[in-house]
Amino acid sequence: MKVRVKFIGMLELLPGFEDKKGVQVDFSGNSIKDLLHHLSLRIGPKQKEIFLNDQGEISSMLFVCINGDFPLYSDRLNARLRDEDFVELIFASGG
């Protein structure tokens, strides 16, 4: 599956994803969980907690938006994706 992913608030952590319009990501699967797992493998074990915590759930610092809509918080990990969807991953840093 191919989706376009835009990262907000975490570009310095993800070299190669600096394109402001998003980057095309090709991965196997069809859910946000599959996408985040794929991305976490790409960035390395030290930074994978950006996406998923130790229990395999979405990090509390990460917000997910699919085609302009936020999936229900309780089901966002299993939210289904389709080819050519636009996914925004918004990292909210503490301050």
Protein Blocks (a to p, Z undefined) as FASTA:
>chain_A
ZZddddehilmmmghilpfnbpadddedjbfklmmmmmmmmnojklmmmmpcfkopacfk
bccdeehiacdfklmmmpccdehiacdddddddZZ
